[in-house]
């Protein structure tokens, strides 16, 4: 296992022109920890890309096959625009890299490969967003995880660039710093929209205006905080029938009881066969 890890590290370092991938004195044994340039150019941007490129096919496969054509809401349109903006910046970075160097030289640089990989990843993320929209998924934990990883990647790289600029006397701001600053802001906006807001659909009726797990964000479902408003209302006054939450189809008795009865019959039949 150690031999395989060392081999991977050696290949990444050779890709970074023999720069060190990991330096404990720079990251741990210091008062101002930072990541190596090689790590920032390779592993850091590759983590969110690897996540979505590996798990998005599984995510799409597990979604129901039934799809309905849905119009864009203001929230979904804002998400598409932000993702397209990040995609556009990634392509601009690729073009800028080729313009500053020859194509052969650019391909050999880790930043260029990271820009290409990021662009492919953002295209895949846009496709997942569109597919989940057709499936009437209001909040996606999968995309929330991806945008969080993307935000961390941009944020760590940006703070390292800022600190290196502060150490310079003339503080020359290059094109990469400008792109990175815009990308960080766009990723923050995308993460905020994905984490704190629930998508809606034109055919939504009155039941979606009540607090429930079906029209709550992924974080609200995890923390069960969507139920807080009902508890607060019950503390103030006696709840009425119309205040009760309308259950989703998958947890109603009409759906749950047949599943339980089938499992119970199977268990009884297995027990009878074992006794006989």
C-alpha positions in Angstrom: 0.0 0.0 0.0 2.8 2.4 0.9 4.6 1.5 -2.3 1.5 2.4 -4.4 1.0 5.7 -2.5 4.6 6.6 -3.0 4.3 5.8 -6.7 1.2 8.1 -7.1 3.0 10.9 -5.2 6.1 10.5 -7.4 4.0 10.8 -10.6 2.1 13.9 -9.3 5.4 15.5 -8.3 7.0 14.7 -11.7 3.9 16.3 -13.2 4.6 19.4 -11.1 8.2 19.7 -12.4 9.5 17.8 -9.3 7.9 20.2 -6.9 7.0 18.7 -3.5 3.4 17.5 -3.2 3.5 17.6 0.6 5.7 19.5 3.0 5.1 19.0 6.8 7.1 22.1 7.7 4.9 24.2 5.5 1.5 22.6 6.5 1.9 21.5 10.1 5.1 22.6 11.8 4.5 26.3 11.3 2.5 29.2 12.8 1.0 30.0 9.4 0.1 26.7 7.7 -0.3 26.5 4.0 -0.4 23.9 1.2 2.3 23.4 -1.3 1.9 24.9 -4.8 1.9 21.4 -6.3 -0.9 20.3 -3.9 -2.9 23.4 -4.9 -2.5 22.8 -8.6 -3.4 19.1 -8.5 -5.0 17.4 -5.5 -7.0 20.3 -4.3 -9.0 21.0 -7.5 -9.1 17.3 -8.3 -11.1 16.3 -5.1 -14.5 17.9 -6.1 -13.9 16.8 -9.7 -13.3 13.2 -8.7 -16.3 13.2 -6.4 -18.8 14.2 -9.1 -17.2 12.3 -12.0 -17.3 9.1 -9.9 -20.7 9.4 -8.1 -22.8 11.4 -10.6 -23.4 8.3 -12.8 -24.6 6.4 -9.7 -26.7 9.4 -8.7 -28.3 9.6 -12.2 -28.9 5.8 -12.2 -30.7 5.8 -8.9 -33.1 8.6 -9.9 -36.6 7.4 -11.0 -37.1 6.9 -14.7 -40.2 9.1 -14.8 -39.4 12.6 -16.0 -41.6 15.6 -16.6 -40.6 18.7 -18.5 -40.3 21.5 -15.9 -39.9 25.2 -16.6 -37.1 27.0 -14.9 -37.8 28.8 -11.6 -35.9 31.8 -10.5 -33.8 29.7 -8.2 -33.0 27.0 -10.7 -32.2 29.7 -13.4 -29.8 31.4 -10.9 -28.0 28.1 -10.2 -27.6 27.4 -14.0 -26.2 30.9 -14.5 -23.7 30.6 -11.7 -22.6 27.1 -12.9 -22.3 28.4 -16.4 -20.3 31.3 -15.2 -17.8 29.0 -13.5 -17.6 26.9 -16.6 -16.9 30.0 -18.7 -14.1 31.1 -16.4 -12.6 27.6 -16.6 -12.5 27.8 -20.4 -11.0 31.3 -20.2 -8.3 30.0 -18.0 -7.5 27.2 -20.5 -7.4 29.8 -23.3 -5.2 32.1 -21.3 -2.8 29.3 -20.5 -2.5 28.3 -24.2 -2.1 32.0 -25.1 0.7 32.6 -22.6 2.4 29.3 -23.6 2.3 27.0 -26.6 -0.3 24.2 -26.6 2.4 21.6 -26.0 3.8 23.5 -23.0 0.3 24.1 -21.6 -0.7 20.5 -21.7 2.3 19.5 -19.6 1.4 22.0 -16.9 -0.8 20.7 -14.0 -2.9 23.9 -13.9 -4.1 23.3 -17.5 -5.2 19.8 -16.8 -7.0 21.0 -13.7 -8.8 23.7 -15.7 -9.9 21.1 -18.2 -11.0 18.7 -15.5 -12.9 21.4 -13.7 -14.7 22.4 -16.9 -15.8 18.8 -17.6 -17.0 18.5 -14.0 -19.1 21.7 -14.2 -20.7 20.4 -17.4 -21.6 17.2 -15.5 -22.9 19.2 -12.5 -25.1 21.2 -14.8 -26.5 18.0 -16.3 -27.2 16.6 -12.8 -29.0 19.9 -11.8 -31.1 19.7 -15.0 -32.0 16.0 -14.4 -32.9 16.5 -10.7 -35.1 19.4 -11.8 -37.0 17.1 -14.2 -37.4 14.7 -11.3 -38.9 17.4 -9.1 -36.1 17.2 -6.5 -36.3 20.4 -4.5 -33.0 20.1 -2.6 -30.0 18.0 -3.5 -27.6 16.7 -0.9 -25.4 15.3 -3.7 -24.9 18.7 -5.3 -24.6 20.4 -1.9 -21.6 18.2 -1.1 -20.1 18.9 -4.5 -20.4 22.7 -4.2 -19.0 22.6 -0.7 -15.9 20.7 -1.9 -15.6 23.2 -4.8 -15.9 26.1 -2.4 -13.2 24.7 -0.1 -10.9 24.1 -3.1 -11.3 27.7 -4.4 -11.1 29.2 -0.9 -7.9 27.5 0.2 -6.2 28.4 -3.1 -7.3 32.0 -2.9 -6.1 32.5 0.7 -2.7 31.1 -0.3 -2.5 33.5 -3.2 -3.5 36.5 -1.0 -0.9 35.7 1.6 1.8 35.4 -1.1 0.7 38.7 -2.5 0.9 40.4 0.9 4.5 39.2 1.2 5.5 41.0 -2.1 6.6 44.6 -2.2 4.9 45.6 -5.4 1.8 43.2 -5.1 1.4 42.4 -8.8 -2.1 40.9 -9.3 -2.1 38.4 -12.2 -5.0 37.1 -14.3 -5.1 33.9 -12.4 -5.8 35.8 -9.1 -8.7 37.7 -10.7 -10.2 34.5 -12.1 -9.8 32.8 -8.8 -11.5 35.6 -6.9 -14.5 35.6 -9.2 -14.7 31.8 -9.0 -14.7 31.9 -5.2 -17.5 34.4 -5.1 -19.6 32.4 -7.6 -19.0 29.2 -5.6 -20.1 30.9 -2.4 -23.3 32.1 -4.1 -23.9 28.6 -5.6 -23.3 26.9 -2.2 -25.7 29.4 -0.5 -28.5 28.8 -3.0 -28.1 25.1 -2.8 -27.9 24.9 1.0 -30.5 27.4 2.1 -33.2 27.6 -0.6 -35.7 25.0 -1.9 -36.7 24.8 -5.5 -40.4 25.2 -6.4 -42.5 24.1 -9.4 -45.5 25.7 -11.2 -48.0 23.0 -10.1 -47.2 23.3 -6.4 -50.4 23.4 -4.4 -51.2 24.6 -0.8 -49.6 21.6 0.9 -46.1 22.8 -0.2 -46.6 26.0 1.7 -46.7 24.1 5.0 -43.4 23.1 6.6 -42.6 19.5 5.8 -39.6 17.3 4.9 -40.8 17.3 1.3 -40.3 21.1 0.8 -37.2 21.5 3.1 -33.6 21.8 2.3 -31.2 18.9 2.7 -29.6 20.4 5.8 -33.0 21.1 7.3 -34.0 17.4 6.8 -30.7 16.2 8.3 -31.2 18.4 11.4 -35.0 18.0 11.5 -35.2 21.8 11.8 -38.2 22.0 9.5 -40.3 20.8 12.4 -39.3 23.7 14.6 -41.9 26.1 13.3 -44.7 23.6 14.1 -43.3 23.1 17.6 -43.1 26.9 18.1 -46.7 27.3 16.9 -47.9 24.5 19.2 -46.2 26.3 22.2 -48.2 29.5 21.4 -51.6 27.9 20.8 -53.5 24.6 20.4 -52.9 23.1 17.0 -55.8 22.3 14.7 -56.3 19.7 12.1 -55.4 22.0 9.3 -52.1 22.7 11.0 -51.0 19.0 10.7 -48.4 18.0 8.2 -49.5 16.2 5.1 -47.4 13.0 4.8 -45.6 12.2 1.7 -46.8 9.2 -0.4 -43.9 6.9 0.6 -44.7 7.1 4.4 -48.5 6.9 4.4 -50.2 3.8 5.7 -51.5 3.1 2.2 -47.9 2.7 1.1 -46.2 1.3 4.2 -48.8 -1.3 5.3 -48.6 -3.5 2.0 -44.8 -3.5 2.3 -45.0 -4.6 5.9 -47.6 -7.3 5.2 -45.6 -8.7 2.3 -42.5 -8.9 4.5 -44.5 -10.5 7.3 -46.0 -13.2 5.0 -42.5 -14.0 3.7 -41.2 -14.3 7.3 -44.1 -16.6 8.2 -43.6 -18.8 5.2 -39.9 -19.1 6.0 -40.7 -20.1 9.6 -43.2 -22.7 8.5 -40.7 -24.3 6.0 -38.0 -24.4 8.7 -40.4 -26.1 11.2 -41.7 -28.7 8.7 
